[in-house]
Amino acid sequence: MNRAMAEIFGFLNAVVAIVIIAASIYVGDMTSHLYKLSNGALVGLVAGVFVAALLCGPMALLSELTRIRKK
């Protein structure tokens, strides 16, 4: 049961990271259209990767440690 929960948690963590990055790209792109900037999506990508690393990185580390400990 715990192993299955750890696997599900790891998968959901990756999905949340992808959603954070995609949302940041979208917001950056919409902001670039609003303020007539040329690289808003790129700024959104960089910001999204940074935020996803801060939020999902520690959770991924805990998930991986749990996976290694169960072996």
BALOBA-1460 file (C-alpha; in Angstrom, 3 decimals):
// residues 71
<rec num="1" residu="m" x="0.000" y="0.000" z="0.000"/>
<rec num="2" residu="n" x="2.756" y="2.449" z="0.921"/>
<rec num="3" residu="r" x="4.706" y="1.652" z="-2.232"/>
<rec num="4" residu="a" x="1.641" y="2.304" z="-4.379"/>
<rec num="5" residu="m" x="1.009" y="5.591" z="-2.604"/>
<rec num="6" residu="a" x="4.632" y="6.625" z="-3.132"/>
<rec num="7" residu="e" x="4.349" y="5.826" z="-6.846"/>
<rec num="8" residu="i" x="1.113" y="7.813" z="-7.164"/>
<rec num="9" residu="f" x="2.624" y="10.705" z="-5.213"/>
<rec num="10" residu="g" x="5.661" y="10.766" z="-7.499"/>
<rec num="11" residu="f" x="3.467" y="10.758" z="-10.597"/>
<rec num="12" residu="l" x="1.206" y="13.531" z="-9.291"/>
<rec num="13" residu="n" x="4.245" y="15.576" z="-8.317"/>
<rec num="14" residu="a" x="5.503" y="15.414" z="-11.907"/>
<rec num="15" residu="v" x="2.061" y="16.362" z="-13.226"/>
<rec num="16" residu="v" x="1.912" y="19.368" z="-10.891"/>
<rec num="17" residu="a" x="5.360" y="20.476" z="-12.064"/>
<rec num="18" residu="i" x="4.274" y="20.267" z="-15.709"/>
<rec num="19" residu="v" x="1.090" y="22.224" z="-14.953"/>
<rec num="20" residu="i" x="3.080" y="24.935" z="-13.150"/>
<rec num="21" residu="i" x="5.456" y="25.295" z="-16.090"/>
<rec num="22" residu="a" x="2.641" y="25.312" z="-18.667"/>
<rec num="23" residu="a" x="0.673" y="27.901" z="-16.688"/>
<rec num="24" residu="s" x="3.751" y="30.104" z="-16.363"/>
<rec num="25" residu="i" x="4.374" y="29.951" z="-20.106"/>
<rec num="26" residu="y" x="0.742" y="30.868" z="-20.746"/>
<rec num="27" residu="v" x="0.817" y="33.792" z="-18.320"/>
<rec num="28" residu="g" x="4.110" y="35.001" z="-19.761"/>
<rec num="29" residu="d" x="2.735" y="34.817" z="-23.289"/>
<rec num="30" residu="m" x="-0.455" y="36.676" z="-22.379"/>
<rec num="31" residu="t" x="1.553" y="39.326" z="-20.525"/>
<rec num="32" residu="s" x="3.808" y="39.796" z="-23.542"/>
<rec num="33" residu="h" x="0.775" y="40.491" z="-25.716"/>
<rec num="34" residu="l" x="-0.551" y="42.954" z="-23.164"/>
<rec num="35" residu="y" x="2.691" y="44.908" z="-22.791"/>
<rec num="36" residu="k" x="3.998" y="44.386" z="-26.347"/>
<rec num="37" residu="l" x="7.025" y="42.338" z="-25.278"/>
<rec num="38" residu="s" x="8.677" y="39.830" z="-27.581"/>
<rec num="39" residu="n" x="9.859" y="37.124" z="-25.191"/>
<rec num="40" residu="g" x="7.158" y="36.728" z="-22.562"/>
<rec num="41" residu="a" x="6.801" y="32.991" z="-23.098"/>
<rec num="42" residu="l" x="10.538" y="32.511" z="-22.550"/>
<rec num="43" residu="v" x="10.409" y="34.523" z="-19.328"/>
<rec num="44" residu="g" x="7.388" y="32.449" z="-18.282"/>
<rec num="45" residu="l" x="9.287" y="29.245" z="-19.018"/>
<rec num="46" residu="v" x="12.250" y="30.290" z="-16.895"/>
<rec num="47" residu="a" x="10.015" y="31.447" z="-14.052"/>
<rec num="48" residu="g" x="7.912" y="28.282" z="-14.274"/>
<rec num="49" residu="v" x="10.924" y="25.986" z="-14.099"/>
<rec num="50" residu="f" x="12.225" y="27.936" z="-11.111"/>
<rec num="51" residu="v" x="8.914" y="27.790" z="-9.240"/>
<rec num="52" residu="a" x="8.369" y="24.117" z="-10.109"/>
<rec num="53" residu="a" x="11.858" y="23.274" z="-8.859"/>
<rec num="54" residu="l" x="11.205" y="25.094" z="-5.598"/>
<rec num="55" residu="l" x="7.790" y="23.535" z="-5.010"/>
<rec num="56" residu="c" x="8.111" y="20.067" z="-6.515"/>
<rec num="57" residu="g" x="11.831" y="19.415" z="-6.039"/>
<rec num="58" residu="p" x="11.716" y="18.626" z="-2.318"/>
<rec num="59" residu="m" x="8.657" y="16.425" z="-2.819"/>
<rec num="60" residu="a" x="10.423" y="14.524" z="-5.599"/>
<rec num="61" residu="l" x="13.414" y="14.036" z="-3.334"/>
<rec num="62" residu="l" x="11.213" y="12.616" z="-0.567"/>
<rec num="63" residu="s" x="9.459" y="10.332" z="-3.036"/>
<rec num="64" residu="e" x="12.782" y="9.065" z="-4.373"/>
<rec num="65" residu="l" x="14.152" y="8.476" z="-0.876"/>
<rec num="66" residu="t" x="11.058" y="6.470" z="-0.010"/>
<rec num="67" residu="r" x="11.459" y="4.448" z="-3.208"/>
<rec num="68" residu="i" x="15.143" y="3.725" z="-2.466"/>
<rec num="69" residu="r" x="14.418" y="2.777" z="1.148"/>
<rec num="70" residu="k" x="11.750" y="0.261" z="0.119"/>
<rec num="71" residu="k" x="14.202" y="-1.668" z="-2.115"/>
